[in-house]
Amino acid sequence: MDVEIFSLTGKNSADLSQTSGEIAKKLEQNGFSVTKVKSVSPSYSKIISALNELAKSEKAPDQVVIAEALTTKDSTSFRKKFAEVVAASEKYENTPVPKDYWRKRNLDFLNAKKRKADKEEMEQLKDKYRMFRKKSRVFSLKDMGSGYRGYCFMYRGIQVAVLPKSSLAGENPEDMVCLACIRTRSNFENSQEDYPNGFSNQEFVPAKTGFVNNYIPLRGDGAKEVTRKCVVMVSFLVFLTALSLLFYNMIYLSLRNAELNGEIQRIAHSVDDSDTTPAKKKDDTINWDKLLKINDEIVGWIQMKDTHIDYPVLWHKADSTPQQYYLNHNYKNEWDGFGSVFVDYRSTKGTDGKNLVLHSHHIQDGSMFGDLMKFGGTTGDLDFYKEVPTFRFDTPKGKGTYKIISVFKTNTLTAHGEFFNYMISDFENDKDFMNYVYNVRIRSLFNCPVDVNEDDELVTLSTCSYEFTNFRTVIVARKVRAGESTKVDVKKASLNKNAVWPQVYYSSYGGTRPTVTDFDTAYKKGQITWYDGDYGFKNQKVTPKTTESTTATDKKGQTVTKKPQPTTQAKVYCNVTFINYDGSVLSKQKVEYGKSAVVPKTIPKKPSDEYYDYTFEGWDTTYDYTKVTANLSIAPKFKATLKPEYANAQ
């Protein structure tokens, strides 16, 4: 028998090519002839490639010995390294199942049932469609030394023997190869009747192919198969429904919104009634006559470079609650989830107010106010601000360019910290106004090189934001003054490293929240460099903000008026959990930020074990639960005392 030897390369592997002469002599003494000894990479793909190359050659050897291959005494390393090789051998022995197998089989059985075939004919039909596949028989070569086994199997007519590393087996590699060849030949000769050519025939049922067979419940399917198919069908329908909703919300509605806004943009920027092109007029004047004919609640038009923002601004004067009409209606007065850009209901003077507050949705495709997120998240995008330091806001009364003075993030949930009311439209006096400006500027992500004074007019843009739950991104800008350039010297702009955030930011990322005072205090300390007024309001007084007066009925049925109470800062709470030795919860508390948690009345107990008794000593002080600044889990401390019978042992 001709034998070719693969010597696998690798760490601690012997190179059999160096001793090929000695191997050849020993094999010749036992009736074998060595054709070649070569080194092969230990990867299964390289081994398969080498075996296929031999199988295709005209002078294929009768045996291939793969030496220096296995590293475990059991079959683990063989299964890990040669499972793919054995699978490849089976693949070459088996023919594919005909594509129309199930169609023909089902049709023949259906016809047989229709003509009421007898039992014998049905059995013949079953035999006709019985399928068999060859399964490789892997033989053990038994102990090749020190308990390490070898294995053999058939690969495309070649007997393949796989041997352990000689360094592990503690045997001479030449002797191991010779012994493997003899045992491999013996295994296949003795098993020829049961495993012809090293394979057995096993009956199997081909997998059903096609959509109907795989997913539609059919007569004859078992209960489990019917259940599986039903689950798959329901899952598919759910997926299809979700995909349809996703398409509707993310694509169709987005395209519809773009078409709707494109329509009014063409109207707003058209030169005359005959102009249907989207090109703007040379002087960029808004066609107010046409817009007001479409909707007389259009009070302005806002445009921002490098964003989708090029929209009408609407004001529904009947709004009196936070649920405002144009939050979910478009300029055609149709219900629309994208809504419009609209005036906040607290801006009671509309475009004549000192600070006009505008809202719009944050749409993921960037439309409406979605592109305001280009100014940044927890860190401002200074490059974008430098590209877009201004925006246009025009009204029927005239054009207006606005210079951005602040871009900040703020909370709406009291759990996230003190709420800053940026939606103030009218102010008590100049000092009140400048306090507002001071508050928006200390919160800004950027140090905007734009001066502000008490005579300025503001526009504030607000949209949903997701740095934290229910956050808002807010942009405040002042109108360019008469005779002032619309340009901003953005070279002087910088990131504000001390921007004031709600408390939740510091609880999450660390750091200390800067102190917030008021305009007067900061100005006198020289902390304000952006004010260019005459400070003529320094003696003005600002009434502390209070809640509105309320009326109630006392026990005697008389109406009484409750005096306004000063507004309180929103409180931030942390979760503190006291646990027992086994992790079970003894007390769970919501503790106000900076305050102390209450130690539970239940004394923790830890049961004694074989050697020790345990006594509660107190609570772990790794984290200070007397001044809570974060969510905490506090565990008990126990003193271990050796039991007397062991303590007294000599």
C-alpha positions as CSV (number, residue, x, y, z in Angstrom):
1,M,0.0,0.0,0.0
2,D,1.2,3.5,-0.9
3,V,1.4,5.9,2.1
4,E,1.8,9.7,2.1
5,I,2.7,11.4,5.4
6,F,1.5,14.9,6.4
7,S,3.6,16.3,9.2
8,L,1.6,19.1,10.7
9,T,3.7,22.1,11.6
10,G,3.4,23.9,15.0
11,K,4.9,24.2,18.5
12,N,6.5,21.1,19.9
13,S,5.8,19.2,16.6
14,A,8.5,16.8,15.2
15,D,9.5,17.4,11.6
16,L,9.1,13.9,10.1
17,S,10.6,15.1,6.8
18,Q,14.0,14.9,8.5
19,T,13.5,11.1,9.2
20,S,11.7,10.1,6.1
21,G,14.3,7.5,5.3
22,E,13.9,5.7,8.6
23,I,10.1,5.8,8.3
24,A,10.3,4.3,4.7
25,K,12.4,1.4,5.9
26,K,10.1,0.5,8.7
27,L,7.0,0.7,6.6
28,E,8.5,-1.4,3.8
29,Q,9.1,-4.2,6.3
30,N,5.3,-4.2,6.9
31,G,4.2,-4.0,3.3
32,F,3.9,-0.3,2.9
33,S,5.6,2.1,0.5
34,V,6.1,5.8,1.4
35,T,5.5,8.1,-1.6
36,K,6.1,11.4,0.1
37,V,6.6,13.1,3.5
38,K,5.5,16.8,3.5
39,S,4.8,19.5,6.0
40,V,1.2,20.8,6.1
41,S,-0.4,23.7,8.1
42,P,-2.6,22.5,11.0
43,S,-5.7,24.4,9.8
44,Y,-8.6,22.2,8.7
45,S,-8.9,24.1,5.4
46,K,-5.3,23.4,4.5
47,I,-5.7,19.7,5.4
48,I,-8.9,19.4,3.3
49,S,-7.1,21.1,0.4
50,A,-4.2,18.8,0.6
51,L,-6.4,15.7,0.7
52,N,-8.5,16.9,-2.2
53,E,-5.3,17.5,-4.2
54,L,-4.3,13.9,-3.6
55,A,-7.7,12.4,-4.3
56,K,-7.8,14.1,-7.7
57,S,-4.3,12.9,-8.7
58,E,-3.9,9.8,-10.9
59,K,-1.6,8.2,-8.4
60,A,-3.4,8.8,-5.2
61,P,-2.0,6.9,-2.2
62,D,-3.9,4.2,-0.4
63,Q,-3.2,5.8,3.0
64,V,-2.4,9.3,4.4
65,V,-1.0,9.5,7.9
66,I,-1.5,12.9,9.5
67,A,1.2,13.1,12.2
68,E,1.8,15.5,15.1
69,A,-1.9,16.5,15.1
70,L,-3.7,15.6,18.4
71,T,-3.1,17.1,21.9
72,T,-5.6,15.4,24.2
73,K,-6.1,11.8,25.4
74,D,-9.8,11.8,24.7
75,S,-11.4,12.8,21.4
76,T,-11.7,16.5,22.1
77,S,-8.8,17.7,19.9
78,F,-9.8,15.3,17.1
79,R,-13.4,16.6,17.1
80,K,-12.2,20.2,17.3
81,K,-9.6,20.0,14.5
82,F,-11.0,17.3,12.2
83,A,-14.8,17.5,12.4
84,E,-14.8,19.7,9.3
85,V,-12.5,17.2,7.5
86,V,-14.9,14.3,8.3
87,A,-17.9,16.4,7.2
88,A,-16.1,17.2,3.9
89,S,-15.6,13.4,3.4
90,E,-19.3,12.8,3.8
91,K,-20.2,15.6,1.5
92,Y,-18.2,14.0,-1.4
93,E,-19.9,10.7,-0.8
94,N,-23.5,12.0,-0.8
95,T,-25.5,13.3,-3.7
96,P,-27.8,16.3,-3.2
97,V,-31.5,15.8,-2.6
98,P,-33.4,16.6,-5.8
99,K,-35.0,20.0,-5.7
100,D,-38.4,18.7,-6.6
101,Y,-38.3,15.8,-4.1
102,W,-41.1,17.0,-1.9
103,R,-43.3,18.2,-4.7
104,K,-43.1,14.8,-6.5
105,R,-43.5,12.9,-3.2
106,N,-46.5,14.8,-2.1
107,L,-48.1,14.6,-5.5
108,D,-47.6,10.8,-5.7
109,F,-49.0,10.3,-2.2
110,L,-51.9,12.5,-2.9
111,N,-52.8,10.6,-6.1
112,A,-52.4,7.3,-4.3
113,K,-54.8,8.4,-1.6
114,K,-57.3,9.6,-4.3
115,R,-57.4,6.2,-6.0
116,K,-57.5,4.5,-2.6
117,A,-54.3,2.6,-3.1
118,D,-53.8,-0.5,-0.9
119,K,-51.3,-0.9,1.9
120,E,-48.8,-2.7,-0.2
121,E,-48.8,0.0,-2.8
122,M,-48.4,2.7,-0.1
123,E,-45.4,0.8,1.3
124,Q,-43.8,0.6,-2.2
125,L,-44.3,4.3,-2.5
126,K,-42.6,4.9,0.8
127,D,-39.7,2.7,-0.3
128,K,-39.5,4.7,-3.5
129,Y,-39.0,8.0,-1.7
130,R,-36.8,6.7,1.1
131,M,-33.5,8.6,1.2
132,F,-30.2,7.4,2.5
133,R,-27.0,9.2,3.2
134,K,-23.5,7.9,3.9
135,K,-22.2,8.5,7.4
136,S,-18.4,8.3,7.9
137,R,-17.2,5.7,10.4
138,V,-14.4,7.0,12.5
139,F,-12.3,4.2,14.0
140,S,-10.1,4.4,17.1
141,L,-6.4,3.5,16.6
142,K,-6.3,2.8,20.4
143,D,-3.4,3.8,22.6
144,M,-0.5,5.2,20.6
145,G,1.5,5.9,23.7
146,S,0.9,7.3,27.2
147,G,-2.8,7.0,26.8
148,Y,-3.0,9.3,23.7
149,R,-5.2,7.8,21.0
150,G,-5.2,8.0,17.2
151,Y,-8.1,7.9,14.8
152,C,-8.8,6.9,11.2
153,F,-11.5,7.5,8.6
154,M,-12.0,7.3,4.9
155,Y,-11.7,10.4,2.7
156,R,-12.6,10.0,-1.0
157,G,-11.2,6.5,-1.2
158,I,-8.1,7.3,0.9
159,Q,-7.6,5.8,4.4
160,V,-6.7,8.7,6.7
161,A,-4.9,8.1,10.0
162,V,-4.6,11.0,12.5
163,L,-1.9,10.7,15.2
164,P,-1.2,12.5,18.5
165,K,2.0,14.6,19.0
166,S,4.9,12.3,19.5
167,S,6.2,14.5,22.3
168,L,3.0,13.9,24.3
169,A,2.8,10.2,23.5
170,G,6.4,9.7,24.5
171,E,7.0,7.4,21.5
172,N,9.3,7.5,18.5
173,P,7.4,9.2,15.6
174,E,8.6,6.6,13.1
175,D,7.2,3.7,15.2
176,M,3.9,5.6,15.7
177,V,3.5,6.1,11.9
178,C,4.2,2.4,11.3
179,L,1.8,1.2,13.9
180,A,-0.9,3.6,12.7
181,C,-0.6,2.3,9.1
182,I,-1.0,-1.3,10.3
183,R,-4.0,-0.6,12.6
184,T,-5.7,1.6,10.0
185,R,-5.4,-1.2,7.3
186,S,-6.7,-3.7,9.8
187,N,-9.7,-1.6,10.8
188,F,-11.0,-1.1,7.3
189,E,-10.4,-4.7,6.2
190,N,-12.2,-6.1,9.2
191,S,-15.2,-3.7,8.9
192,Q,-15.7,-3.9,5.1
193,E,-18.9,-5.8,5.5
194,D,-20.5,-3.5,8.1
195,Y,-18.9,-0.3,6.8
196,P,-18.1,-0.6,3.1
197,N,-15.4,1.9,2.2
198,G,-15.6,3.3,5.7
199,F,-19.2,4.5,5.5
200,S,-22.6,3.4,6.7
201,N,-26.0,4.1,5.1
202,Q,-28.4,6.0,7.3
203,E,-32.0,6.7,6.4
204,F,-33.0,10.4,6.7
205,V,-35.8,12.7,5.9
206,P,-34.7,15.6,3.7
207,A,-35.5,19.0,4.9
208,K,-38.6,20.5,3.4
209,T,-37.8,23.3,1.1
210,G,-40.0,26.1,-0.2
211,F,-42.2,28.7,1.6
212,V,-45.3,26.5,1.8
213,N,-43.5,23.4,3.3
214,N,-41.5,25.5,5.8
215,Y,-44.1,28.0,7.0
216,I,-47.6,26.9,6.2
217,P,-49.3,24.3,8.4
218,L,-50.1,21.2,6.3
219,R,-52.1,18.1,6.8
220,G,-49.9,15.5,8.4
221,D,-47.7,17.9,10.3
222,G,-47.1,17.0,13.9
223,A,-48.4,19.2,16.8
224,K,-44.9,20.7,17.4
225,E,-44.4,21.4,13.7
226,V,-47.8,23.2,13.5
227,T,-47.0,25.2,16.5
228,R,-43.6,26.2,15.1
229,K,-45.1,27.3,11.8
230,C,-47.8,29.3,13.5
231,V,-45.3,31.0,15.7
232,V,-43.2,31.8,12.6
233,M,-46.2,33.1,10.8
234,V,-47.3,35.3,13.7
235,S,-43.8,36.6,14.1
236,F,-43.6,37.4,10.4
237,L,-46.9,39.3,10.5
238,V,-45.7,41.3,13.6
239,F,-42.4,42.1,11.8
240,L,-44.3,43.1,8.6
241,T,-46.6,45.3,10.6
242,A,-43.7,46.9,12.5
243,L,-41.8,47.4,9.2
244,S,-44.9,49.0,7.7
245,L,-45.3,51.4,10.6
246,L,-41.6,52.2,10.5
247,F,-41.9,52.9,6.8
248,Y,-44.9,55.0,7.4
249,N,-43.4,57.1,10.2
250,M,-39.8,57.3,9.1
251,I,-40.2,57.5,5.3
252,Y,-43.7,58.3,4.1
253,L,-44.4,61.0,6.7
254,S,-41.0,62.4,6.3
255,L,-41.4,62.7,2.5
256,R,-44.9,64.1,3.0
257,N,-43.6,66.7,5.4
258,A,-40.8,67.6,3.0
259,E,-43.4,68.0,0.1
260,L,-45.7,70.0,2.3
261,N,-43.0,72.4,3.4
262,G,-41.5,72.5,-0.1
263,E,-44.9,73.7,-1.3
264,I,-45.1,76.7,1.1
265,Q,-41.4,77.5,0.6
266,R,-41.9,77.9,-3.1
267,I,-44.9,80.1,-2.4
268,A,-43.0,82.2,0.2
269,H,-40.0,82.7,-2.0
270,S,-41.7,83.1,-5.3
271,V,-41.4,86.3,-7.3
272,D,-45.0,86.4,-8.6
273,D,-48.0,84.3,-9.2
274,S,-46.6,82.8,-12.3
275,D,-43.3,81.7,-10.7
276,T,-43.3,78.1,-9.6
277,T,-39.6,77.6,-9.2
278,P,-38.2,77.1,-5.7
279,A,-35.5,79.8,-6.4
280,K,-35.6,82.7,-4.0
281,K,-35.9,86.3,-4.9
282,K,-32.8,88.3,-5.2
283,D,-33.7,90.5,-2.2
284,D,-34.9,87.4,-0.3
285,T,-38.3,89.1,0.5
286,I,-41.1,86.8,1.8
287,N,-44.3,86.9,-0.2
288,W,-46.5,87.8,2.7
289,D,-49.7,88.4,0.6
290,K,-49.7,84.8,-0.6
291,L,-48.8,83.4,2.8
292,L,-51.6,85.2,4.7
293,K,-54.1,84.0,2.1
294,I,-53.2,80.5,3.0
295,N,-53.3,81.0,6.8
296,D,-53.8,84.3,8.5
297,E,-52.1,82.9,11.6
298,I,-48.7,83.0,9.9
299,V,-46.8,85.8,11.7
300,G,-43.2,85.2,10.6
301,W,-40.7,83.2,8.6
302,I,-37.6,81.7,10.0
303,Q,-34.5,80.6,8.1
304,M,-31.2,79.2,9.2
305,K,-28.2,78.4,7.0
306,D,-27.0,74.7,6.7
307,T,-30.2,73.3,8.2
308,H,-33.7,72.4,7.1
309,I,-35.1,75.4,8.9
310,D,-36.9,77.5,6.3
311,Y,-40.5,77.6,7.7
312,P,-43.5,79.8,8.4
313,V,-44.0,80.7,12.1
314,L,-47.6,80.4,13.3
315,W,-49.4,81.9,16.3
316,H,-52.7,80.5,17.5
317,K,-53.9,83.3,19.8
318,A,-56.5,81.0,21.4
319,D,-53.8,78.9,22.9
320,S,-53.8,79.1,26.7
321,T,-52.3,75.8,27.8
322,P,-49.1,73.9,27.1
323,Q,-51.0,71.7,24.6
324,Q,-50.9,74.2,21.7
325,Y,-52.7,73.9,18.4
326,Y,-49.7,74.0,16.0
327,L,-47.9,71.4,18.1
328,N,-49.7,68.8,15.9
329,H,-51.2,70.8,13.1
330,N,-49.6,72.1,9.9
331,Y,-50.1,75.5,8.2
332,K,-53.1,74.0,6.3
333,N,-54.8,73.4,9.7
334,E,-54.5,69.6,9.1
335,W,-53.6,67.3,11.9
336,D,-49.9,66.5,11.4
337,G,-47.6,64.7,13.8
338,F,-44.7,66.9,12.6
339,G,-46.5,70.0,13.6
340,S,-45.2,73.5,12.8
341,V,-42.9,76.2,14.1
342,F,-45.2,78.0,16.5
343,V,-45.2,80.8,19.1
344,D,-45.3,79.8,22.7
345,Y,-48.6,80.5,24.4
346,R,-46.9,82.6,27.0
347,S,-45.6,85.0,24.4
348,T,-48.9,86.9,24.6
349,K,-47.6,89.9,22.6
350,G,-46.5,87.7,19.7
351,T,-43.8,89.2,17.6
352,D,-44.0,92.4,19.5
353,G,-42.7,90.9,22.8
354,K,-39.3,91.4,24.2
355,N,-38.5,87.7,23.9
356,L,-40.4,85.7,21.3
357,V,-40.3,82.0,22.2
358,L,-40.7,79.5,19.3
359,H,-41.1,75.8,19.5
360,S,-41.0,72.9,17.0
361,H,-40.4,69.2,17.0
362,H,-37.1,67.5,17.0
363,I,-37.5,65.2,13.9
364,Q,-34.9,62.6,13.3
365,D,-34.4,63.4,9.7
366,G,-33.4,67.0,10.7
367,S,-36.6,68.7,9.6
368,M,-38.5,71.2,11.7
369,F,-36.1,72.0,14.6
370,G,-34.2,68.6,14.4
371,D,-31.1,70.3,12.9
372,L,-30.6,72.4,16.0
373,M,-28.8,69.4,17.4
374,K,-26.0,70.2,15.0
375,F,-24.9,72.7,17.6
376,G,-23.8,69.8,19.8
377,G,-24.9,67.5,22.6
378,T,-23.2,67.4,26.0
379,T,-20.3,69.1,24.2
380,G,-20.9,72.0,21.8
381,D,-19.9,71.8,18.2
382,L,-17.9,75.0,17.9
383,D,-17.2,74.5,14.2
384,F,-20.9,74.5,13.4
385,Y,-21.6,77.5,15.5
386,K,-18.8,79.4,13.6
387,E,-20.6,78.4,10.4
388,V,-24.0,79.4,11.6
389,P,-23.8,82.2,14.2
390,T,-27.0,83.9,13.0
391,F,-30.4,83.2,11.5
392,R,-33.2,85.1,9.8
393,F,-36.6,85.9,11.3
394,D,-38.8,88.0,9.2
395,T,-42.3,89.3,9.9
396,P,-44.8,91.3,7.8
397,K,-43.5,94.3,9.6
398,G,-39.9,93.8,8.3
399,K,-36.8,91.7,8.0
400,G,-34.6,90.7,10.9
401,T,-31.3,89.0,11.3
402,Y,-30.6,87.6,14.8
403,K,-27.2,86.9,16.3
404,I,-27.0,83.8,18.5
405,I,-26.0,84.7,22.1
406,S,-26.5,81.3,23.8
407,V,-27.0,77.6,23.0
408,F,-27.8,75.6,26.1
409,K,-29.4,72.4,27.4
410,T,-32.0,72.4,30.1
411,N,-34.3,70.0,32.0
412,T,-38.1,69.8,32.3
413,L,-38.2,67.1,35.1
414,T,-37.8,68.3,38.7
415,A,-35.9,65.2,39.5
416,H,-33.0,66.5,37.3
417,G,-32.6,69.6,39.3
418,E,-33.8,73.2,39.5
419,F,-35.9,74.2,36.5
420,F,-34.8,77.3,34.6
421,N,-37.8,79.0,33.0
422,Y,-36.4,80.2,29.7
423,M,-39.9,80.7,28.2
424,I,-40.4,84.2,29.6
425,S,-41.6,86.7,27.0
426,D,-42.2,89.9,28.9
427,F,-40.2,91.3,31.7
428,E,-40.9,93.5,34.7
429,N,-38.1,96.0,33.8
430,D,-34.6,96.2,32.3
431,K,-33.0,94.5,35.3
432,D,-35.4,91.6,35.0
433,F,-34.5,91.3,31.3
434,M,-30.8,91.4,31.9
435,N,-31.1,88.8,34.6
436,Y,-32.7,86.6,32.0
437,V,-29.9,87.3,29.6
438,Y,-27.3,86.5,32.3
439,N,-29.0,83.2,33.0
440,V,-29.0,82.1,29.4
441,R,-25.4,83.1,28.8
442,I,-23.9,81.3,31.8
443,R,-25.6,78.2,30.5
444,S,-24.3,78.5,27.0
445,L,-22.1,75.8,25.5
446,F,-20.3,78.6,23.7
447,N,-18.8,81.9,24.6
448,C,-20.6,83.8,21.8
449,P,-18.8,87.1,20.8
450,V,-22.0,89.1,20.7
451,D,-22.8,92.0,22.9
452,V,-26.2,92.4,24.6
453,N,-27.9,95.2,26.4
454,E,-31.3,96.1,27.9
455,D,-32.6,97.6,24.6
456,D,-32.2,94.4,22.6
457,E,-35.0,92.1,21.4
458,L,-34.7,88.3,21.6
459,V,-35.9,85.2,19.8
460,T,-35.7,81.9,21.6
461,L,-35.8,78.6,19.8
462,S,-36.7,75.4,21.7
463,T,-36.9,71.7,20.8
464,C,-36.8,68.3,22.5
465,S,-33.3,66.9,23.3
466,Y,-32.1,63.6,24.6
467,E,-28.9,64.2,26.6
468,F,-31.1,63.2,29.5
469,T,-34.8,62.3,29.6
470,N,-37.1,65.1,28.4
471,F,-34.3,67.6,28.0
472,R,-34.5,70.7,25.8
473,T,-32.0,72.3,23.4
474,V,-32.5,76.1,23.5
475,I,-31.0,78.8,21.3
476,V,-31.3,82.4,22.2
477,A,-30.5,85.2,19.7
478,R,-30.7,89.0,19.7
479,K,-31.9,91.1,16.8
480,V,-29.2,93.0,14.8
481,R,-29.4,96.6,15.8
482,A,-30.1,99.4,13.4
483,G,-26.9,100.2,11.5
484,E,-25.1,97.2,12.9
485,S,-23.3,94.7,10.7
486,T,-24.9,91.2,10.5
487,K,-21.5,89.6,10.7
488,V,-20.2,87.9,13.8
489,D,-16.4,87.7,14.5
490,V,-16.5,84.0,15.1
491,K,-12.7,83.9,15.5
492,K,-13.4,85.1,19.1
493,A,-15.8,82.3,19.8
494,S,-14.8,79.5,22.1
495,L,-16.3,76.6,24.1
496,N,-17.6,77.5,27.5
497,K,-15.9,75.1,29.8
498,N,-17.9,76.3,32.8
499,A,-21.4,76.2,31.3
500,V,-24.1,75.7,33.9
501,W,-26.1,72.5,33.5
502,P,-28.9,71.0,35.5
503,Q,-27.8,69.0,38.6
504,V,-28.3,65.7,36.8
505,Y,-25.3,66.4,34.6
506,Y,-23.0,66.7,37.5
507,S,-24.5,63.6,39.2
508,S,-23.8,61.7,36.0
509,Y,-20.4,63.1,34.9
510,G,-19.0,64.5,38.1
511,G,-17.9,68.1,38.8
512,T,-19.4,70.9,40.8
513,R,-22.2,73.1,39.5
514,P,-21.0,76.7,39.1
515,T,-22.7,79.3,41.4
516,V,-25.6,81.1,39.8
517,T,-26.2,84.7,41.0
518,D,-27.7,87.5,39.0
519,F,-26.7,90.2,36.5
520,D,-25.9,92.9,39.1
521,T,-23.7,90.6,41.2
522,A,-21.8,89.2,38.3
523,Y,-21.4,92.6,36.6
524,K,-19.9,94.2,39.8
525,K,-17.5,91.3,40.1
526,G,-16.3,91.9,36.5
527,Q,-17.6,88.5,35.4
528,I,-19.6,90.0,32.5
529,T,-17.7,91.1,29.3
530,W,-20.6,91.0,26.9
531,Y,-22.7,93.9,28.2
532,D,-22.5,97.1,26.3
533,G,-25.3,99.2,27.9
534,D,-25.1,102.2,30.2
535,Y,-26.3,100.2,33.3
536,G,-29.0,102.8,33.9
537,F,-31.2,100.2,35.6
538,K,-28.9,99.4,38.5
539,N,-31.3,100.9,41.1
540,Q,-34.3,99.0,39.7
541,K,-36.0,96.4,41.8
542,V,-37.2,93.0,40.6
543,T,-40.1,91.3,42.4
544,P,-39.2,87.8,43.4
545,K,-41.0,85.2,41.3
546,T,-43.9,83.6,43.2
547,T,-46.6,81.2,42.5
548,E,-50.1,82.7,41.6
549,S,-52.6,83.4,44.4
550,T,-55.2,80.7,44.9
551,T,-58.5,80.6,46.6
552,A,-60.0,77.8,48.8
553,T,-62.9,77.2,51.0
554,D,-62.3,76.8,54.8
555,K,-64.1,74.5,57.2
556,K,-66.8,77.2,57.8
557,G,-67.6,77.4,54.1
558,Q,-66.0,80.8,53.7
559,T,-63.7,81.6,50.7
560,V,-60.2,82.5,51.7
561,T,-57.2,83.6,49.6
562,K,-53.9,81.9,50.1
563,K,-51.0,84.3,49.9
564,P,-48.4,83.6,47.1
565,Q,-45.5,81.5,48.3
566,P,-42.0,81.9,46.9
567,T,-41.2,79.4,44.3
568,T,-38.9,76.7,45.5
569,Q,-36.0,75.0,43.8
570,A,-36.7,71.6,42.3
571,K,-35.3,68.9,44.5
572,V,-32.9,66.1,43.3
573,Y,-33.3,62.7,45.0
574,C,-30.9,59.7,45.2
575,N,-31.8,56.1,45.9
576,V,-30.2,54.6,49.0
577,T,-30.5,50.9,49.7
578,F,-29.5,49.2,52.9
579,I,-28.9,45.5,52.3
580,N,-28.2,42.5,54.5
581,Y,-25.2,40.1,54.3
582,D,-26.9,38.1,51.6
583,G,-27.9,41.0,49.4
584,S,-31.6,41.1,50.6
585,V,-33.0,44.6,50.9
586,L,-33.6,45.9,54.5
587,S,-34.6,49.4,53.5
588,K,-34.9,51.4,50.3
589,Q,-35.1,55.2,50.5
590,K,-35.3,58.3,48.3
591,V,-33.0,60.8,49.9
592,E,-32.8,64.4,48.9
593,Y,-29.4,65.3,47.4
594,G,-27.0,66.3,50.2
595,K,-29.2,65.0,53.0
596,S,-28.7,62.0,55.3
597,A,-30.3,58.6,54.8
598,V,-32.1,57.0,57.8
599,V,-30.5,53.9,59.2
600,P,-33.1,51.1,59.2
601,K,-34.5,49.9,62.5
602,T,-34.1,46.3,61.6
603,I,-30.7,45.0,62.8
604,P,-29.0,42.9,60.2
605,K,-28.2,39.3,61.3
606,K,-25.8,36.8,59.8
607,P,-26.2,33.2,60.9
608,S,-23.2,31.4,62.4
609,D,-21.3,28.9,60.4
610,E,-19.3,25.9,61.5
611,Y,-16.4,27.9,63.0
612,Y,-17.7,31.5,63.7
613,D,-20.4,33.5,65.3
614,Y,-21.2,36.9,63.7
615,T,-22.1,40.1,65.5
616,F,-23.3,43.3,63.8
617,E,-20.9,46.1,64.2
618,G,-22.4,48.9,62.1
619,W,-22.8,50.0,58.5
620,D,-20.1,50.2,55.9
621,T,-18.8,53.8,55.8
622,T,-17.0,53.4,52.4
623,Y,-19.7,55.7,51.1
624,D,-21.0,58.6,53.2
625,Y,-24.7,57.9,53.6
626,T,-25.0,60.9,55.9
627,K,-24.5,63.3,53.0
628,V,-25.9,61.5,49.9
629,T,-24.8,62.7,46.5
630,A,-25.3,59.6,44.4
631,N,-27.3,56.3,44.4
632,L,-25.8,54.0,47.1
633,S,-26.0,50.5,48.4
634,I,-24.9,50.2,52.0
635,A,-23.9,46.8,53.4
636,P,-23.5,45.8,57.1
637,K,-20.2,45.0,58.8
638,F,-20.0,41.9,61.1
639,K,-17.4,40.9,63.6
640,A,-16.5,37.2,63.4
641,T,-15.9,35.4,66.7
642,L,-14.4,31.9,66.8
643,K,-16.7,29.5,68.6
644,P,-15.6,28.4,72.1
645,E,-15.0,24.8,71.1
646,Y,-12.4,25.9,68.5
647,A,-11.1,28.9,70.5
648,N,-10.1,26.6,73.4
649,A,-8.6,23.9,71.2
650,Q,-4.9,23.2,71.8
